């Protein structure tokens, strides 16, 4: 309406000598030459900049203060009202100039989804396209000249495109400045090339350029009135640096060099913004202190490492206590930033990555190279040096990774920090302080031989997130245990845990039979042979496995068998599910052996009778067993962090995408940070840790909803394991329905 409505005649044109370019009317932009397409989801800003124009032959040093308010909505629309006031001297007299009132609006046209997120944690889309409109309105005290130096209203339309290539950002703008009374117009072209520092992505360096007046048009009546063409080609080039820890520019400095009548030199400072919105909770005003801290941290990190290397400092000579701050930055004791680890948990107490949590604010020890962070530093009496102990983080290139720990039990079973069994490392030595295990070594042309090594039981070992090896250091060096050939992980499947218990029962029962006088007599007289017992074990355990081929059914079968013989259902139900399977294999196989011995003696057998009594007792205590199963399901559900989910459009209700994950919380936050999926609602559908079931369930959800954002099918029709995945999924759904 302002663009095409008839306008009243303005006062005679008068432009201040050597004016400056007006700064951006959006505090999320850092350029005075080109508009940007950064828009808040929902936030309002009040801001003021400082523009300094050094002295020229026509005027003294001039200060200009641009100020205004702006509002961003849905990451797509932005609007604002602004103006600027200049103070200076001309011919020994103080001069105050007031620019027109600037009404602005910006709309993001592409991509179609809402984009805006915090610039440090979520990168913008590779390409964005938008349109901006601005109207300079001379009303009331806002009666100064417009951007072209004319005393009249001015409308500007710009088409803006932005391309992001890694740390490089290129923004181009093409526009027209038009007198609403259609007496003159001027073309405009502007560009900005920005570069974000890899070690401090919130800091951006840029080069800007702007040109106006080509093409240009002035109506003949205005030429006659002014006695010449008032529009001359003019423009500016500049350089700048800006600090954007969040979406807005918390601090920025730029220098512009103008030509064609613009100020020869202009210095622009951006530092005063007050914001209201979720993104700026706790940071309403722009703090300069954080910029100083981050810059000092980036500069001090390299200097500190160089000094440490030069002086060869020991742990005792210089206390080193970095810790995680509330933004999950690792800050050293001098305030420098060593890097970043994971993201803060919902309770605000930890930083988490790959399921590993490190407390916020806890002081840690670091090694001389700065590649490990640990909870303790102990004195080694043998070397008389301090050694790091209980490490929680280690640096891989520039990223900090969690140090997944593993420990040896009294029985030399190696378990990870979650309590999961990773393997048996030999047997305990006579003193019980170490575990001794065999190692196969190559002996050249003489074949192979067995050597023995030992590991201390009180030592902490380390593994990776996939549990693919066990090593002595958190950065996974000096590894001594790896999966068997053909396997990629030390994690055991349910059938393996069941079989492990069965094998242990076989060894224990045979040993106890040999030590039992009654059994020795039977063996001596030939009533029972160990060969017969072993054949009976193999035959009956094979039948058990054949009757329960499905993993979930096997688990339920094992639990049902073991509860009759353990001391208490409640106590057993508190164990990990994989340890329960281990016990199930041991008790089930032990029962088979005892039954075989009893039958071999020509009698029912004492143990078989006890088992029958145990089963009958279990039937009579159905309420207790039911309660135990409920506890097991509750605890299993609590342990289940992963499963299958959907992403739903909150407006239309349409399912846009399906997915599977081993950690719902982590995956939800990843989607909330990603520009493409941020506006979608994350909905967990199934809680399940079984990988086969997860994959099959995702395929079933895909078939049901046909989400448009699913680029590929969860299971290819040519996948040889397709039937296995779908079978596991249907079994999971059936078990849920029965529960």
C-alpha positions as CSV (number, residue, x, y, z in Angstrom):
1,X,0.0,0.0,0.0
2,X,2.8,2.4,0.9
3,X,4.6,1.6,-2.4
4,X,1.7,2.4,-4.7
5,X,-0.3,5.0,-2.8
6,X,-0.1,8.6,-4.1
7,X,2.3,10.7,-2.0
8,X,2.3,14.4,-1.0
9,X,5.0,16.6,-2.2
10,X,8.0,16.7,0.2
11,X,10.2,19.5,1.3
12,X,13.2,20.6,-0.9
13,X,15.9,17.9,-0.8
14,X,18.7,18.3,1.6
15,X,21.3,15.6,2.3
16,X,23.9,15.8,5.0
17,X,27.5,15.9,3.6
18,X,29.1,12.4,3.1
19,X,26.3,10.3,4.7
20,X,26.9,6.7,5.8
21,X,25.0,3.6,4.9
22,X,22.3,2.6,7.3
23,X,23.0,-0.4,9.4
24,X,20.9,-3.6,9.2
25,X,17.5,-3.3,10.9
26,X,17.7,-6.9,12.1
27,X,20.0,-7.7,15.1
28,X,20.5,-11.2,13.7
29,X,22.4,-9.6,10.7
30,X,26.0,-8.4,10.8
31,X,26.2,-6.4,7.6
32,X,25.5,-2.8,6.6
33,X,25.5,-3.6,2.9
34,X,23.3,-6.7,2.6
35,X,20.2,-8.0,4.3
36,X,20.3,-11.5,5.8
37,X,17.7,-14.2,6.1
38,X,18.2,-15.2,9.8
39,X,14.8,-15.1,11.5
40,X,13.9,-16.2,15.0
41,X,11.2,-18.9,15.8
42,X,9.6,-16.5,18.2
43,X,11.6,-13.6,19.7
44,X,11.6,-9.8,19.9
45,X,14.6,-7.5,20.1
46,X,15.3,-3.9,21.0
47,X,18.7,-2.7,19.8
48,X,21.0,0.3,19.3
49,X,24.2,0.5,17.3
50,X,27.0,3.1,17.1
51,X,28.3,4.4,13.8
52,X,31.3,6.6,13.7
53,X,32.1,8.8,10.7
54,X,35.6,10.3,10.9
55,X,36.1,13.9,10.0
56,X,36.2,15.1,6.4
57,X,36.7,18.5,4.7
58,X,32.9,19.1,4.7
59,X,32.1,18.2,8.3
60,X,33.6,17.2,11.7
61,X,33.5,13.7,13.2
62,X,29.9,12.5,13.3
63,X,28.2,9.9,15.5
64,X,25.1,8.1,14.3
65,X,23.0,5.9,16.5
66,X,20.7,3.5,14.6
67,X,18.0,2.0,16.9
68,X,14.8,0.1,16.7
69,X,12.8,-3.0,17.5
70,X,12.2,-6.2,15.6
71,X,10.2,-9.4,15.8
72,X,10.8,-12.9,14.3
73,X,8.0,-15.5,13.9
74,X,8.2,-19.2,13.0
75,X,11.7,-18.9,11.5
76,X,10.0,-17.4,8.4
77,X,8.7,-13.9,8.9
78,X,10.4,-10.9,10.5
79,X,9.4,-7.3,10.8
80,X,10.7,-4.2,12.5
81,X,10.6,-0.4,13.0
82,X,13.8,1.6,13.2
83,X,15.4,5.0,12.7
84,X,18.7,6.7,13.4
85,X,19.9,10.0,14.8
86,X,23.2,11.7,13.9
87,X,25.2,14.3,15.9
88,X,28.0,16.4,14.4
89,X,29.4,19.8,13.5
90,X,29.1,21.8,10.3
91,X,30.7,25.2,10.0
92,X,31.2,25.5,13.8
93,X,27.6,24.7,14.5
94,X,26.2,21.6,16.1
95,X,24.0,19.6,13.7
96,X,21.5,17.0,14.5
97,X,19.9,14.9,11.7
98,X,17.1,12.5,12.1
99,X,16.5,9.8,9.4
100,X,13.0,8.8,8.3
101,X,11.1,6.0,10.1
102,X,12.1,2.7,8.5
103,X,9.4,0.0,8.4
104,X,10.8,-3.4,7.3
105,X,9.5,-6.9,6.6
106,X,11.4,-10.1,5.6
107,X,9.9,-13.4,4.4
108,X,11.8,-16.7,3.9
109,X,10.7,-18.4,0.8
110,X,13.0,-21.4,0.6
111,X,13.3,-24.0,2.0
112,X,9.7,-24.6,2.9
113,X,10.4,-25.8,6.5
114,X,11.2,-23.6,9.4
115,X,15.0,-23.2,9.6
116,X,16.2,-21.0,12.3
117,X,18.2,-22.5,15.1
118,X,21.2,-21.5,17.2
119,X,24.0,-20.9,14.9
120,X,26.6,-22.8,16.9
121,X,24.6,-25.9,17.4
122,X,22.6,-26.1,14.2
123,X,23.9,-25.1,10.8
124,X,21.6,-23.2,8.4
125,X,20.3,-24.8,5.3
126,X,22.7,-25.1,2.3
127,X,20.6,-22.7,0.3
128,X,18.0,-20.1,1.4
129,X,16.0,-17.7,-0.6
130,X,13.9,-14.8,0.6
131,X,12.4,-11.4,-0.1
132,X,12.7,-8.2,2.0
133,X,10.7,-5.0,1.8
134,X,11.5,-1.7,3.5
135,X,9.7,1.7,3.5
136,X,11.3,4.9,4.7
137,X,8.5,7.1,5.9
138,X,9.0,10.8,6.6
139,X,6.5,11.6,9.3
140,X,6.5,13.9,12.4
141,X,10.1,14.4,13.7
142,X,11.4,11.7,11.4
143,X,11.9,14.1,8.5
144,X,15.4,13.5,7.4
145,X,16.6,12.5,3.9
146,X,16.2,8.9,2.8
147,X,18.9,6.4,1.8
148,X,19.3,8.1,-1.6
149,X,19.7,11.6,0.0
150,X,16.3,12.7,-1.2
151,X,13.7,14.4,1.0
152,X,10.9,12.0,0.4
153,X,9.6,8.6,1.2
154,X,11.4,5.6,-0.3
155,X,10.4,2.0,-0.9
156,X,13.0,-0.8,-1.3
157,X,12.4,-4.3,-2.5
158,X,15.2,-6.9,-2.4
159,X,15.6,-10.5,-3.4
160,X,18.1,-12.3,-1.2
161,X,19.9,-15.6,-1.6
162,X,22.3,-17.3,0.7
163,X,24.6,-20.4,0.0
164,X,26.5,-22.2,2.8
165,X,29.5,-24.4,2.0
166,X,31.0,-25.6,5.2
167,X,32.4,-22.6,7.1
168,X,31.9,-20.3,4.1
169,X,28.7,-18.3,3.7
170,X,27.9,-16.3,0.5
171,X,24.9,-13.9,0.6
172,X,23.8,-12.0,-2.5
173,X,21.1,-9.3,-2.8
174,X,19.5,-7.6,-5.8
175,X,17.0,-4.8,-5.2
176,X,15.3,-1.6,-6.3
177,X,15.0,1.7,-4.4
178,X,11.8,3.4,-5.7
179,X,10.1,6.7,-4.9
180,X,6.4,5.9,-4.1
181,X,5.4,8.9,-6.3
182,X,7.3,7.1,-9.1
183,X,9.6,10.1,-9.9
184,X,12.9,8.2,-9.4
185,X,14.4,4.8,-8.8
186,X,17.8,3.2,-8.4
187,X,19.1,-0.3,-8.8
188,X,21.1,-2.0,-6.0
189,X,23.4,-5.0,-5.8
190,X,25.1,-6.2,-2.6
191,X,27.1,-9.2,-1.5
192,X,28.8,-10.6,1.6
193,X,31.4,-13.4,1.8
194,X,31.7,-14.8,5.3
195,X,34.0,-17.3,7.0
196,X,33.4,-19.0,10.3
197,X,36.5,-20.0,12.3
198,X,36.7,-23.8,12.7
199,X,38.0,-23.6,16.3
200,X,35.4,-20.9,17.2
201,X,32.4,-21.2,14.9
202,X,30.5,-18.4,16.7
203,X,33.1,-16.0,15.4
204,X,32.5,-14.8,11.8
205,X,34.8,-12.8,9.5
206,X,33.3,-11.2,6.4
207,X,33.9,-9.0,3.3
208,X,31.1,-6.8,2.1
209,X,30.3,-4.8,-1.1
210,X,27.4,-2.6,-2.3
211,X,26.7,-0.6,-5.4
212,X,23.7,1.7,-6.3
213,X,22.7,4.0,-9.1
214,X,23.1,1.5,-11.9
215,X,20.6,1.5,-13.4
216,X,18.9,4.7,-12.3
217,X,15.9,6.7,-13.5
218,X,14.8,10.3,-12.7
219,X,11.6,11.8,-14.0
220,X,12.0,14.9,-16.3
221,X,9.9,17.1,-14.0
222,X,12.3,16.3,-11.1
223,X,15.3,17.0,-13.3
224,X,13.9,20.4,-14.2
225,X,13.1,21.1,-10.6
226,X,16.5,20.2,-9.2
227,X,18.5,21.4,-12.2
228,X,20.3,18.1,-12.7
229,X,20.4,14.4,-11.9
230,X,20.5,13.9,-8.1
231,X,21.3,10.2,-8.4
232,X,24.9,9.4,-8.9
233,X,26.4,5.9,-8.8
234,X,27.8,5.2,-5.3
235,X,28.7,2.3,-3.1
236,X,31.0,0.9,-0.4
237,X,33.2,-2.0,0.4
238,X,34.1,-3.2,3.9
239,X,35.4,-5.9,6.2
240,X,33.9,-7.0,9.5
241,X,34.0,-9.5,12.4
242,X,31.0,-10.6,14.4
243,X,30.4,-12.8,17.4
244,X,27.2,-14.9,17.4
245,X,27.1,-17.5,20.2
246,X,23.4,-17.7,19.7
247,X,21.2,-16.4,16.8
248,X,21.7,-12.6,17.3
249,X,24.9,-10.7,16.9
250,X,26.2,-10.1,20.5
251,X,29.1,-8.1,19.3
252,X,30.3,-6.9,15.8
253,X,32.7,-4.4,14.3
254,X,32.9,-3.5,10.7
255,X,34.7,-0.8,8.6
256,X,33.4,0.6,5.4
257,X,35.0,2.6,2.7
258,X,32.6,4.6,0.6
259,X,32.7,6.3,-2.9
260,X,30.4,8.4,-5.0
261,X,29.3,10.7,-2.2
262,X,29.2,8.3,0.7
263,X,31.3,8.7,3.8
264,X,35.0,7.8,2.9
265,X,35.3,5.8,6.1
266,X,32.6,4.4,8.5
267,X,33.1,2.4,11.6
268,X,30.1,0.4,12.8
269,X,29.8,-1.1,16.3
270,X,27.1,-3.6,17.3
271,X,26.9,-4.5,21.0
272,X,23.6,-3.4,22.6
273,X,20.7,-5.7,22.1
274,X,17.9,-6.7,24.6
275,X,16.0,-9.8,23.6
276,X,12.9,-11.6,24.7
277,X,12.3,-15.2,23.5
278,X,13.1,-18.9,24.3
279,X,16.4,-18.8,22.5
280,X,17.6,-16.0,24.7
281,X,16.4,-17.3,28.1
282,X,19.0,-16.1,30.7
283,X,20.7,-14.0,28.1
284,X,18.3,-11.1,27.6
285,X,21.1,-8.6,27.2
286,X,24.2,-9.1,25.0
287,X,27.2,-9.8,27.3
288,X,30.7,-8.6,26.1
289,X,32.3,-10.7,28.8
290,X,31.5,-14.0,27.1
291,X,33.1,-12.8,23.9
292,X,36.3,-12.0,25.8
293,X,36.2,-15.3,27.6
294,X,35.8,-17.3,24.3
295,X,38.5,-15.3,22.5
296,X,40.9,-15.7,25.4
297,X,40.1,-19.4,25.6
298,X,40.8,-20.0,21.9
299,X,44.1,-18.1,22.1
300,X,45.2,-19.5,25.4
301,X,44.7,-23.2,24.5
302,X,47.6,-23.4,22.1
303,X,49.8,-21.2,24.3
304,X,49.1,-23.3,27.4
305,X,50.0,-26.5,25.5
306,X,53.2,-25.0,24.3
307,X,54.2,-23.8,27.8
308,X,53.4,-27.2,29.2
309,X,55.5,-28.9,26.6
310,X,58.4,-26.4,27.2
311,X,58.5,-26.6,30.9
312,X,57.7,-30.3,31.2
313,X,55.3,-29.6,34.1
314,X,54.4,-32.5,36.4
315,X,51.0,-33.1,37.9
316,X,52.3,-32.2,41.4
317,X,54.0,-29.0,40.3
318,X,50.9,-27.5,38.6
319,X,47.4,-28.4,39.6
320,X,45.3,-29.0,36.6
321,X,41.5,-29.2,37.1
322,X,39.4,-28.6,34.0
323,X,35.6,-29.2,34.3
324,X,32.5,-29.1,32.2
325,X,30.4,-25.9,32.3
326,X,26.6,-25.7,31.9
327,X,27.0,-25.4,28.1
328,X,29.1,-28.6,28.1
329,X,32.3,-26.7,27.2
330,X,35.4,-28.2,28.8
331,X,37.1,-25.2,30.6
332,X,40.6,-25.5,32.0
333,X,41.6,-23.9,35.3
334,X,42.7,-20.7,33.5
335,X,39.3,-20.3,31.8
336,X,40.4,-21.6,28.4
337,X,38.2,-23.9,26.4
338,X,39.6,-27.3,25.7
339,X,36.6,-28.4,23.6
340,X,33.0,-29.6,24.0
341,X,31.5,-32.9,25.1
342,X,28.0,-34.1,24.4
343,X,24.9,-32.2,25.4
344,X,23.4,-31.3,28.8
345,X,20.8,-33.7,30.2
346,X,17.3,-32.6,31.0
347,X,18.1,-32.4,34.7
348,X,21.0,-30.1,34.0
349,X,23.5,-32.2,36.1
350,X,25.4,-34.0,33.4
351,X,26.8,-33.8,29.8
352,X,26.0,-37.0,27.9
353,X,27.2,-38.6,24.7
354,X,26.7,-42.2,23.5
355,X,25.0,-43.1,26.8
356,X,28.0,-41.9,28.9
357,X,27.4,-39.1,31.4
358,X,30.0,-36.8,33.0
359,X,29.0,-34.5,35.9
360,X,28.9,-30.8,35.2
361,X,31.3,-28.8,37.5
362,X,33.3,-31.8,38.7
363,X,37.1,-31.0,38.6
364,X,39.1,-33.5,36.5
365,X,42.8,-34.3,36.0
366,X,44.3,-34.0,32.5
367,X,47.5,-35.5,31.2
368,X,50.4,-33.4,29.8
369,X,49.2,-33.7,26.2
370,X,45.7,-32.7,27.2
371,X,44.2,-35.9,25.6
372,X,42.7,-37.5,28.7
373,X,40.5,-36.2,31.5
374,X,40.2,-38.4,34.6
375,X,38.6,-38.3,38.1
376,X,41.7,-39.2,40.0
377,X,45.5,-38.9,40.0
378,X,47.3,-41.5,42.1
379,X,50.9,-41.8,43.2
380,X,52.7,-44.9,41.8
381,X,55.1,-46.1,44.5
382,X,57.1,-48.1,41.9
383,X,57.8,-45.2,39.5
384,X,57.3,-42.4,42.1
385,X,55.2,-40.5,39.6
386,X,51.5,-39.6,39.5
387,X,49.3,-41.6,37.2
388,X,45.8,-40.8,36.0
389,X,43.0,-43.1,37.2
390,X,39.3,-43.5,36.5
391,X,39.3,-41.6,33.2
392,X,36.0,-40.3,31.7
393,X,37.0,-38.5,28.5
394,X,39.6,-38.7,25.8
395,X,40.3,-36.7,22.7
396,X,40.1,-38.2,19.3
397,X,41.6,-35.6,16.9
398,X,39.4,-32.5,17.7
399,X,36.5,-34.4,19.3
400,X,36.1,-35.5,22.9
401,X,34.8,-39.0,23.3
402,X,33.5,-40.8,26.4
403,X,35.8,-43.3,28.0
404,X,33.7,-46.5,28.4
405,X,35.1,-48.4,31.3
406,X,35.4,-52.1,32.0
407,X,36.4,-53.9,35.3
408,X,37.3,-57.4,36.4
409,X,35.1,-59.1,39.1
410,X,36.4,-61.5,41.8
411,X,35.7,-64.4,39.4
412,X,37.7,-62.6,36.6
413,X,34.6,-61.9,34.6
414,X,35.1,-58.7,32.6
415,X,32.1,-56.3,32.7
416,X,31.5,-52.9,31.2
417,X,30.3,-49.8,33.1
418,X,26.6,-50.9,32.4
419,X,27.3,-54.2,34.1
420,X,27.2,-56.2,30.8
421,X,29.4,-59.2,30.7
422,X,32.1,-58.9,28.0
423,X,34.0,-62.1,28.6
424,X,35.9,-64.3,31.0
425,X,39.5,-63.3,31.5
426,X,41.0,-66.6,32.7
427,X,41.0,-67.4,36.4
428,X,42.1,-65.6,39.6
429,X,45.7,-66.3,40.8
430,X,46.4,-67.8,44.2
431,X,46.5,-64.4,45.9
432,X,43.3,-63.4,44.1
433,X,44.6,-59.9,43.1
434,X,45.2,-60.7,39.5
435,X,43.6,-62.7,36.6
436,X,45.7,-65.1,34.6
437,X,44.6,-66.0,31.1
438,X,46.1,-67.9,28.1
439,X,47.3,-66.2,24.9
440,X,48.0,-68.0,21.7
441,X,51.2,-66.9,20.0
442,X,52.8,-67.6,16.7
443,X,56.1,-69.6,16.8
444,X,57.0,-69.3,13.1
445,X,57.6,-72.6,11.4
446,X,57.1,-74.4,14.7
447,X,53.5,-73.6,14.8
448,X,51.8,-71.9,17.7
449,X,52.2,-72.1,21.5
450,X,50.2,-70.9,24.5
451,X,51.6,-68.2,26.7
452,X,50.0,-66.8,29.9
453,X,49.5,-63.2,30.9
454,X,48.0,-61.5,34.0
455,X,46.0,-58.4,34.6
456,X,45.4,-56.7,38.0
457,X,41.8,-56.9,39.3
458,X,41.8,-53.4,40.7
459,X,42.7,-51.7,37.4
460,X,40.1,-49.9,35.2
461,X,40.2,-50.9,31.5
462,X,38.5,-49.2,28.6
463,X,36.4,-50.1,25.6
464,X,34.5,-48.3,22.8
465,X,30.8,-47.7,22.4
466,X,30.5,-50.9,20.3
467,X,32.5,-53.0,22.8
468,X,34.8,-54.1,20.0
469,X,38.0,-54.4,22.1
470,X,39.3,-54.0,25.7
471,X,42.4,-51.8,26.2
472,X,44.6,-50.5,29.0
473,X,44.2,-46.8,28.1
474,X,41.1,-44.6,27.5
475,X,42.3,-43.7,24.0
476,X,42.2,-47.4,23.2
477,X,45.9,-48.3,23.1
478,X,47.5,-51.5,24.3
479,X,44.5,-53.6,23.7
480,X,44.5,-57.2,24.9
481,X,41.0,-58.6,24.3
482,X,39.0,-58.7,21.0
483,X,36.0,-60.6,19.7
484,X,36.4,-64.0,18.2
485,X,36.9,-64.3,14.4
486,X,33.8,-63.4,12.5
487,X,32.4,-61.2,15.3
488,X,32.6,-57.4,15.6
489,X,31.6,-57.0,19.3
490,X,32.2,-58.6,22.7
491,X,28.5,-58.3,23.5
492,X,26.9,-61.7,23.9
493,X,23.6,-62.7,22.4
494,X,20.9,-64.3,24.7
495,X,21.6,-67.8,23.3
496,X,25.3,-67.4,24.1
497,X,24.6,-66.4,27.7
498,X,22.3,-69.4,28.1
499,X,24.9,-71.6,26.6
500,X,27.6,-70.1,28.9
501,X,25.6,-71.0,31.9
502,X,25.0,-74.5,30.6
503,X,28.7,-75.0,30.1
504,X,29.5,-73.8,33.6
505,X,26.8,-76.2,35.0
506,X,28.3,-79.1,33.1
507,X,31.8,-78.5,34.5
508,X,30.6,-77.9,38.0
509,X,28.3,-81.0,38.1
510,X,30.9,-83.3,36.7
511,X,33.4,-82.0,39.3
512,X,30.9,-82.4,42.1
513,X,30.1,-86.0,41.0
514,X,33.7,-86.9,41.0
515,X,34.0,-85.5,44.5
516,X,30.9,-87.3,45.8
517,X,31.5,-90.7,47.3
518,X,28.1,-91.9,46.1
519,X,28.8,-90.9,42.6
520,X,32.3,-92.3,42.6
521,X,30.9,-95.7,43.6
522,X,28.4,-95.6,40.8
523,X,31.0,-94.6,38.4
524,X,33.3,-97.4,39.6
525,X,30.6,-100.0,39.3
526,X,29.7,-98.8,35.8
527,X,26.1,-97.9,36.7
528,X,26.7,-94.4,35.4
529,X,29.4,-93.2,33.0
530,X,30.4,-89.6,32.4
531,X,30.1,-90.2,28.7
532,X,26.4,-91.3,29.1
533,X,25.8,-88.2,31.2
534,X,27.4,-85.9,28.7
535,X,25.4,-87.4,25.8
536,X,22.2,-87.0,27.9
537,X,23.1,-83.3,28.5
538,X,23.8,-82.6,24.8
539,X,20.5,-84.3,23.8
540,X,18.2,-82.7,26.3
541,X,19.7,-79.2,26.0
542,X,19.4,-79.4,22.2
543,X,15.7,-80.2,22.6
544,X,15.3,-77.3,25.0
545,X,16.9,-75.0,22.4
546,X,14.8,-76.4,19.6
547,X,11.5,-75.9,21.4
548,X,12.3,-72.2,22.0
549,X,14.0,-70.9,18.8
550,X,12.8,-67.3,19.2
551,X,15.0,-65.1,21.4
552,X,12.1,-63.6,23.4
553,X,10.5,-67.0,24.0
554,X,13.9,-68.4,25.0
555,X,14.3,-65.6,27.5
556,X,10.8,-66.2,29.0
557,X,11.5,-70.0,29.0
558,X,14.8,-69.5,30.8
559,X,13.3,-67.2,33.4
560,X,10.4,-69.7,34.0
561,X,12.8,-72.5,34.5
562,X,15.2,-70.7,36.8
563,X,12.7,-69.2,39.2
564,X,11.9,-72.6,40.7
565,X,15.4,-73.1,42.0
566,X,16.8,-69.8,43.0
567,X,16.6,-68.6,46.6
568,X,14.0,-65.9,45.9
569,X,12.0,-64.8,42.9
570,X,12.3,-61.1,43.9
571,X,16.1,-61.2,44.3
572,X,16.6,-63.0,41.0
573,X,14.3,-60.6,39.1
574,X,16.5,-57.7,40.0
575,X,19.4,-59.1,38.0
576,X,20.3,-58.0,34.5
577,X,18.4,-60.0,31.8
578,X,21.6,-61.4,30.3
579,X,22.7,-62.6,33.8
580,X,19.4,-64.2,34.3
581,X,19.9,-66.1,31.1
582,X,23.3,-67.2,32.4
583,X,21.7,-68.5,35.5
584,X,18.9,-70.1,33.5
585,X,21.4,-72.1,31.4
586,X,23.3,-73.2,34.5
587,X,20.2,-74.4,36.5
588,X,18.5,-76.0,33.5
589,X,21.5,-78.0,32.5
590,X,22.3,-78.9,36.1
591,X,18.8,-80.3,36.4
592,X,19.3,-82.4,33.3
593,X,22.6,-83.8,34.7
594,X,21.1,-84.6,38.1
595,X,18.1,-86.2,36.5
596,X,20.4,-88.3,34.3
597,X,22.4,-89.4,37.3
598,X,19.2,-90.4,39.2
599,X,17.9,-92.3,36.2
600,X,21.3,-94.0,35.7
601,X,21.0,-95.3,39.3
602,X,17.7,-96.9,38.5
603,X,15.8,-94.6,40.8
604,X,13.8,-91.4,40.4
605,X,16.7,-89.5,41.8
606,X,17.0,-87.2,44.8
607,X,17.5,-84.1,42.7
608,X,14.7,-84.8,40.3
609,X,12.4,-85.1,43.3
610,X,13.5,-81.8,44.6
611,X,12.9,-80.2,41.3
612,X,9.4,-81.6,41.2
613,X,8.8,-80.2,44.6
614,X,10.2,-76.8,43.5
615,X,7.8,-76.8,40.5
616,X,4.8,-77.6,42.6
617,X,5.8,-75.0,45.1
618,X,6.1,-72.5,42.3
619,X,2.5,-73.4,41.2
620,X,1.2,-72.8,44.7
621,X,2.9,-69.4,44.8
622,X,1.5,-68.1,41.6
623,X,0.9,-64.6,43.0
624,X,4.6,-64.3,43.9
625,X,5.7,-65.5,40.5
626,X,3.3,-63.1,38.8
627,X,4.7,-60.2,40.8
628,X,8.2,-61.2,39.9
629,X,7.3,-61.2,36.2
630,X,5.8,-57.8,36.6
631,X,9.0,-56.5,38.2
632,X,11.1,-58.0,35.5
633,X,9.0,-56.4,32.8
634,X,9.1,-53.0,34.6
635,X,12.8,-53.1,35.0
636,X,13.4,-54.3,31.4
637,X,11.2,-51.4,30.2
638,X,13.2,-49.0,32.4
639,X,16.4,-50.3,30.9
640,X,15.2,-50.0,27.4
641,X,16.4,-46.7,26.1
642,X,16.0,-47.4,22.4
643,X,13.2,-48.4,20.1
644,X,11.2,-47.1,17.1
645,X,9.7,-43.6,16.6
646,X,7.9,-41.4,14.1
647,X,8.2,-37.8,13.3
648,X,4.7,-36.1,12.9
649,X,3.7,-32.8,11.4
650,X,2.0,-31.0,14.3
651,X,-0.3,-29.1,12.1
652,X,-1.6,-31.7,9.7
653,X,-1.0,-34.7,11.9
654,X,0.7,-36.6,9.0
655,X,3.5,-39.0,9.8
656,X,6.5,-37.5,7.9
657,X,9.3,-40.0,8.8
658,X,10.0,-43.2,10.7
659,X,13.2,-44.2,12.5
660,X,14.9,-46.5,15.0
661,X,17.5,-45.7,17.7
662,X,19.3,-47.1,20.7
663,X,18.6,-44.0,22.7
664,X,15.3,-42.1,22.4
665,X,16.5,-39.0,24.4
666,X,19.6,-38.6,22.3
667,X,17.8,-39.1,19.0
668,X,15.0,-36.6,20.0
669,X,17.5,-33.8,20.7
670,X,19.3,-34.5,17.4
671,X,16.1,-34.1,15.4
672,X,15.3,-30.9,17.4
673,X,18.6,-29.4,16.3
674,X,18.4,-30.5,12.7
675,X,16.9,-27.8,10.4
676,X,14.8,-30.3,8.3
677,X,13.2,-32.1,11.3
678,X,13.2,-29.4,13.9
679,X,9.5,-28.4,13.3
680,X,8.3,-32.1,13.5
681,X,7.0,-33.7,16.6
682,X,9.1,-36.7,17.9
683,X,6.8,-39.6,19.1
684,X,8.3,-42.9,20.5
685,X,6.1,-45.8,19.3
686,X,7.9,-48.9,20.7
687,X,10.4,-49.3,23.5
688,X,12.7,-52.2,22.6
689,X,16.4,-52.9,22.8
690,X,16.5,-55.9,20.4
691,X,18.1,-54.7,17.2
692,X,16.2,-57.2,14.9
693,X,12.8,-56.2,16.4
694,X,13.6,-52.5,16.1
695,X,14.3,-52.9,12.4
696,X,11.3,-55.0,11.7
697,X,9.0,-52.6,13.7
698,X,10.3,-49.6,11.7
699,X,9.4,-51.5,8.4
700,X,5.9,-52.1,9.7
701,X,5.5,-48.4,10.6
702,X,6.9,-47.5,7.2
703,X,4.4,-49.8,5.4
704,X,1.5,-48.4,7.5
705,X,2.2,-44.6,7.0
706,X,4.3,-44.3,3.9
707,X,6.1,-41.2,5.2
708,X,7.3,-38.8,2.5
709,X,10.6,-38.1,4.2
710,X,11.7,-41.7,4.3
711,X,14.3,-41.7,1.5
712,X,14.9,-45.5,1.6
713,X,13.0,-48.4,3.0
714,X,14.0,-49.6,6.4
715,X,14.5,-53.1,5.0
716,X,15.3,-53.8,1.4
717,X,13.2,-56.5,-0.3
718,X,16.5,-58.1,-1.3
719,X,17.8,-58.2,2.3
720,X,18.4,-61.9,3.2
721,X,17.5,-61.1,6.8
722,X,14.2,-59.5,6.0
723,X,12.1,-62.3,7.3
724,X,14.1,-62.6,10.5
725,X,13.6,-58.8,11.3
726,X,9.9,-59.0,10.6
727,X,9.5,-62.2,12.6
728,X,11.2,-60.5,15.6
729,X,8.9,-57.5,15.2
730,X,5.8,-59.5,15.2
731,X,7.0,-61.5,18.2
732,X,7.5,-58.3,20.1
733,X,4.0,-57.1,19.2
734,X,2.5,-60.4,20.2
735,X,4.3,-60.3,23.6
736,X,3.1,-56.8,24.2
737,X,-0.5,-57.8,23.4
738,X,-0.3,-60.8,25.8
739,X,1.1,-58.5,28.5
